[in-house]
Amino acid sequence: MKQYQVFLLHIYVYKCFIPNGSILVTRDYSISAKNHENYDIIITGGGMVGTTLACALANNRKLECKKILLLESGKQFEYKFEEKYSNRVVALNQQTRTLLSSIGAWQHIKATRYCTVQKMQVWDACSDAMIVFNEDYLTKEIAYIVENDLLLHAVNKQLIDKENVNVIYNSKVENIKLPKTLEENAEIQLQDGTKYKAKLLIGADGVNSLVRQTMGTQYVKWDYNQMAIVATLKLSEPTENIVAWQRFLPAGPIALLPLTNCLSSLVWSLPTTEAKRLLKVSEEEFVDSINNALWKVYPKDGIVESGMRALQQLLEGLSLQTGVVKQLQPSVSAIIERSRAAFPLQFGHSVSYIQTGTVLVGDAAHRVHPLAGQGVNLGFGDVTVLVQLLAEAVINGASLGDMTYLRKYETLRQRYNVPIMFTIDALHRLYKGTAAPVVLARSLGLQLTNAIPVIKKALIEHASGQIGNR
Amino acid sequence: MRTIKSLSLRPISTGFTLRNRLSEQIQEITQCDPQKKPTVDPITVEHHSRLSNKWWNVNGELRALHALNSLRVQFVRDGLANVGFKVECPYLPLKGIKILDVGCGGGILSEPLARIGADVTGIDASSELITAAKEHAALDPSLDGKLNYIETVIEDFAPDNKETFNAILASEVIEHVNDKELFLKYCISTVKPGGSIFLTTINKTLSSWLGGIIAAENVLKLIPKGTHDWNKFITPAEMQSLLETCIPSWLQNKINSWNVLQSFKERVVLDNFNSDKLRASRGKEKTFNPFIN
């Protein structure tokens, strides 16, 4: 026994001189790489969220020993800088920017282009109600408008340097086998027959997630029977373009997000038939429809008007803010050629995000209406929290697939995501109608929210992801 | 209950009496039945051995122990950090630390500690559990060479391994032990001067009886019936007096304890009473201590 102890001690001293325990890692692969290639983490889906996740995992010092595989079904993404703006943009909140900065991707975006939103004006077409966020520019930026392609490129650029991440493009997943216990591995087979194994499988494979389907978790979804039209717009006259505009129309909200002083990006939710029609009409007619949607005066209901006046008087009596000066929305002069596109709008939420050794992030777990520009931010929020918890699992010596940590992820994310998702859904429903009581209720609500600074501040903070993560 | 009472009523011992009593006891052991170990309760060992195939089912009978892991590992990491251990490798925060896990069972706590870099020796009286622990550890190649399980009891193990470990750990064990004082003395003898001792156990309170035994074993069936004997539970005060008899300068050593209510269990966690003061006390008693010489 004593000799054995001495022997052990000898090994121990020997290992001390091998940095990062690399001898163990090599051993790991040589033992069980018979017909599977072994990884610690496999991420399916190399979109914005999946790629950022791979990068953030590799970037975390507590996870730097983990071997990561990123599977992307599309071909390798080549970014070519064009003067012309892409029609697909995202509005990133402060928290997402922090995440991108932490993995070093923000510097590339900064060096290329993005636009800061410093103020947001939301108003109702059917009444005078409106709300302005950050009208005094006291807080920092509300959001950052970045093109999807540029964002993905920036993250990819950071990912290239990560030695422990392997990316396989054009990889069509054929079959997934999820682990039932902690001791098992998740197994994934591609159409070309190659197989991979990992302790943790992360599904970042979007709305129709195969990982989610394999999990067999309940997925709540409904169709809004709406499509969102996106386009890049030229403004009639150059302005200091720092405001995000959103007008609630009976048919759906129209939003303009700033790109440059004379360009804005359009996100316009419309009933499917109307959206399809607008995709086909001439560009002139399309521009007219946009201006109409931004400016058209809708008949105002007498009840709503008097209700709003009463509230106005009440607020004045309480010496609360009665409505800031409404800034006039811009007009559109033209659209950038061939920048029109549309995509269907759905609500979807996976009842469970996790299972032993399996976890869903981003659109695979939740999908929202774009009216608040929150979809991608929820996905990036998932990334931030998941990375933190996996790092915690590692330093606690737990397996990456340990439900203790995955459950924490699910709890934290659902507690944050679900209220946002249902608020957005409720807003959509609230603003769909034109019936006087509904209009009155929402107008009073909006006006009150605008007048009470505490609520407004809480709203901004929640939308920028500052709270709710711990 | 009676045992603990008599223990806590004993006067705080000096180095001299410690030596005397210990050597007497050791003599007693060797003279009496060699199979009979004073710290081991054969019924408990048998009870836990029966669970050997369920040890690693995270949703099974031992889920409470699994659930405690994040807390326990953090406890060890923080404890070592508090006495000045510097983490050099962020993902192997215990790299270079030699740990003895007394009463390791199926290795629920030994494995994570080995996974974060510690060289762990796990000992347990049950051969079934040691086998289960070895089998499970073999499933993870990264644990290779970091874990050493031995079927033995502390009174057999300690004499050959004096002052060997940077830290020793008796997690959820002392409430199953017969002769707690002897158990602790043997445990302490394996620690290097200045090393750390981590003890976690269930508190002896009304709520631990209601929650830990009545509710968890009989009503909710969270843990198997007969796992715990409330009479063998120990309160922080009893633990402190026990440690006072084991370490002569105990009163000068700082004791951090906190209570955590988790999984219907009220626990007492006793931290590190170690570092310089222990070293100093060890230095003083050196000539008298049978374990050191």
Interface residues (C-beta under 8 A of the other chain):
Chain A: M1 K2 Q5 L8 I11 Y12 K15 C16 N20 G21 L24 V25 R27 D28 I31 S32 R61 K62 L63 E64 C65 T181 L182 E183 E392 V394 I395 N396 G397 A398 S399 D402 M403 T404 Y405
Chain B: W56 N57 V58 H66 A67 N69 S70 V73 Q74 R77 C89 P90 Y91 L92 P93 K95 G96 K98 E111 P112 L113 A114 R115 I116 G117 D119 H136 L139 D140 P141 S142 D144 G145 N148 I150 D160 N161 T164
